[in-house]
Amino acid sequence: MRRLVAAALLLWGCGDGAPPPGSPARVQAILEEGLTSPSAEVRAATLNLLGLSGAADRLPAVEAAASDPDALVRLAALGARARLAPAPAADDAARRFAGADRSERRHLLGLAAQLRTGPVAEAIRDAATRDPEPGDRRALARLAAGLEPAAARRLLQPLLAEADTETRLEAARMLFAAGFADALPWLFAELTDVAAERRAAAASLLGEVGERTAVPALLRAAEDPEGIVAAMAAISLCRLGHDPACGRIVKMARSRDASLLRPALAALVALGDGAARAALAEAVTDPDAGVRAAVAQALLTSDDAATRALAEPLLRDAEPGPRAAAATALVRDGHEAARDAIREAFGRGDPFLRRQLVEALAATYRRRPGPGLAKALRAAWDPAVVGEPQAATRSEDVALRALALQALLEAGAPEARRDAAAAALADAVPELRYLAARAITAGDAPDPGAPLDEATTDPVPSVRLAAAAACLRHPRRSPGG
């Protein structure tokens, strides 16, 4: 019956009695349609959106879905309850994890990562700590980011004894991030392991976390017979201020071995002194286009405009790869030539180059949002500059446009996020309209007003559903209100 009522409301003509766009009656009808859909995927998607909306008055509908015959829907109901009523959902989460198969465990660990803190995230972490599967333990190390330092330490310390190397490395990294040196003895032991890749990983991490007491051990590792181990030790020593090691890094910056070149360039950018900048300037003129592109990509990470300016000669490079990488590094500084190079890269037929460019722009914008980067990202999902007109609907271009749009929706000034949401809700591609509506639902993008109301009449059901959930976060007293 609920489904029939919802369908009747939505199909109720266009006369004066039809629920207006964005109105509570239309929103209710759309959500009822989603909750009573014969498709388990649609029911689960509706519950996920209800949870993101934060609309506590929808809790009864969410709790009713906990007894759905489909496991996917029940998991979605748990996720929604975790956001709307976390304390009562915690015990259920622990029980579900204890009896879950591998797929459900991954889903629950993903939920804990999204929530970061709170009773449900803690219940899942506690349950996973008692589970012996290495995959779960690796996920646990990453989940420590949402904990208070003391709680993170209790979670991470046991993981240093895990058999899986990646789990131990992640636990060590997170312990240092939380301000604890518990991982030092293990890392020093790893520097003498029989496996070269483990020695190299330990040497790299000691420099990454800035552990100055590691200098004597790293000096020994810098003499390792395995080149990759010696190189990682030298890079870490340079990062820790050991000048003789920095001379080795300058030589490594001329390497054609990507495993040495990229870490060496990153270390030089981080060092930023005269010798390092001279080496970077020399690498900009390297005859190998791959090296020149790698230099520009390393310069992209610098927060110093003068260091980034070393990439300027590459804006005139003969190869498109270095030009695009340099443009990405410089566009945040307002270089018109950088914007021209980005437009050119978007218009080229090379999907790999476009993907590299958009990924770099999005990552940089999330770290340091600014108007120059915002304009470049806006261009990345504007059909007029992606390439030929039909390029905007090709699957690979839709994915890149979505990547650019998501960065604009989730970072930067509220006005910029609202403008991006309003423009995306009018886009020809349904995936982008859905992405914008979902960002508004989650509170990442502000309410754009009338464009959101109109989205509740979208011809694509998933977009209508996300728009209706967004209206729950931003209740309407009247259309457009």
Secondary structure as UniProt FT lines:
FT   HELIX           2..10
FT   TURN            16..17
FT   TURN            21..22
FT   HELIX           24..35
FT   HELIX           40..53
FT   HELIX           56..58
FT   HELIX           59..64
FT   HELIX           65..67
FT   HELIX           71..84
FT   HELIX           86..98
FT   HELIX           102..115
FT   HELIX           119..129
FT   HELIX           134..143
FT   HELIX           144..146
FT   HELIX           149..156
FT   HELIX           157..161
FT   HELIX           165..177
FT   TURN            178..179
FT   TURN            182..183
FT   HELIX           184..190
FT   TURN            191..192
FT   HELIX           196..208
FT   TURN            209..210
FT   HELIX           212..214
FT   HELIX           215..221
FT   TURN            222..223
FT   HELIX           227..239
FT   TURN            240..241
FT   HELIX           243..252
FT   TURN            253..254
FT   HELIX           258..271
FT   HELIX           274..284
FT   HELIX           289..299
FT   TURN            300..301
FT   HELIX           305..308
FT   HELIX           309..316
FT   HELIX           320..330
FT   HELIX           331..333
FT   HELIX           336..347
FT   HELIX           351..367
FT   HELIX           371..380
FT   HELIX           383..386
FT   HELIX           389..393
FT   HELIX           395..410
FT   HELIX           414..425
FT   HELIX           430..441
FT   TURN            442..443
FT   HELIX           450..455
FT   TURN            456..457
FT   HELIX           461..473
FT   TURN            479..480
//
